[in-house]
Structures are given as C-alpha cells and as structure tokens.
C-alpha cells in the first residue's frame, strides 16, 4: 500500500475531508489530493505534519511491509536473510536516485527507526 493510499485510509478513519485536513495541517487540498492519488510525494516535514494531524506515526504512513509480517516460527536467521534481501533491493533502487533524494530516504529511515525504538 502506497503512502498516498495509507494517507487516505487514515484520513477516512478519522472522518476528515480534504478541507478539514487542510485546516489542521496548512497543507493545500490539491497537494493532499495529489499525495493520496500517488501523483506527488510528500516531504519528510509534510509527513510529520500529516501524521500528527491524523494521530499516527510517520512510520505507519511509510511502512509498506505490514502485509508480510513474519510468522512467529520464522528463525532470526531467516529474518536476517529477508532483511538482507530487502536491503539489496533498496540499494539497487537507491542507486538510481539523486544524492538529494538518497538523503531524504536516509532521513525517512532514521525517523522510522527512531519511532519504532521508542
């Protein structure tokens, strides 16, 4: 599920219209709509603002792996192997990004790790 789809899901769970979310965040209605329809990607700052308005963690908007959570009987080695494979895929994708975009990805990862370690 994309960031936009999750944003729309959480907004609908809070029974908020685009206009109401705009008033809570100061982010334009058209920009929120573009995010929800996967036409634009929010900045880290906008993700923080949106997450706060929706009473969710930034990681909940970013986490794409919720549908494949590990089962209890998977060993630590299996989890590490899966993580290593995921990191390889991310690395290959990141090589195509500009330096600025790679920095944004690293900041998002830092936020995600920080929120999940608290």
N, C-alpha and C positions, 0 to 999 in steps of 0.2 A: 504494500500500500504506500503510495507516494505521500510526501509532506502535505501536498495540497488536499489529497483525499482525507488525510488524518485531520487537517485543519477544519475541513468542512464537517467531518464527523463530530469532532469535539464542539464545534460551534453549534451544530444542530442539537447535540446532547444538552447544551446549556440553553436551548431555545432562544438563541440570539440571531437576529437578522444581520445582514452585512452592515447595514446602517448602525445598528447597536454596537457591533464590534468595532466599527469605525470610531464611534464616540468614545468607547472605552480605551482605544489604543492610539487614536490620532493617525492611523494608517488609512489611506484613502480606500473607499469602497471598491474602486476599479482595480487597485493593486491587490486587495484581498481576494477579489474575484479571480484575478489572473493567477494568483498562487493556487487557489482551490481548483482551477481548471488547468493547472500544470503549464501555464504559459510563461510564468515568471517564477524565479526562485527568491525566497526571502533572504535578507542578510541575517547574520547572527543576531544583531541588535533587534531586528524586527521579530525574529523567532522568540527572543526573550520577552518582548512586549506582548506578543500574541499568546505565548504560553501563560504568562502571568494573568492576562485578561480571562483566559479560559480555565484557570486554576489547574494547569497541568505542568509537568516538567518539560523542558525543551527536548529532553531525550525521548519523551513519548511522541513528539511530533516527528522526530528523526528516525526512531527505531523502525527498521524495515524487517527485522528478524523475528517479530513476535509470533508469526505463524509457524516457525520452525524451532521452537524452544526445545532444548534437549530433554530426552526422557530420563527418568531417574536412574535407569540401569546402564546408561552410557558411561564408560570409564573416563577418567581425567585425560588419559592419553588420546582417546577418541575426540574429546572436546578440544584438546590442543591441536590435533591434526585438522579438525574442522576450522578452527580459528586461523591456523597457518594457511590453509587453502583460501579462506576468505581474505586474508591479508594480501596474499599473492594477487588475487583478482583485483582488489582495491589498488594495489601498487601499479598494476598494468593500466588500470583506468586513469590513475592519477598522473601517469607519465604524459598523458595527452593534455593535461590541464596547464594553464599558465602558472607561473610562480605565485602570482597573487591568489589565484583560485586554490592552489595547493595549501597556501597559508590559511585560507578560510576553512578548508577541510580540516586542517590540524586544529584550528580553534574550536570547531564544532566537536571534534573528537575529545578535546580537553574538557569541554563543557559536559559532554555525555558521561565521560569517566568520572568527573567531579561529582555530578549529580547522583550517580549510581554508587558512589563510595560513601555517601552520607547517610 
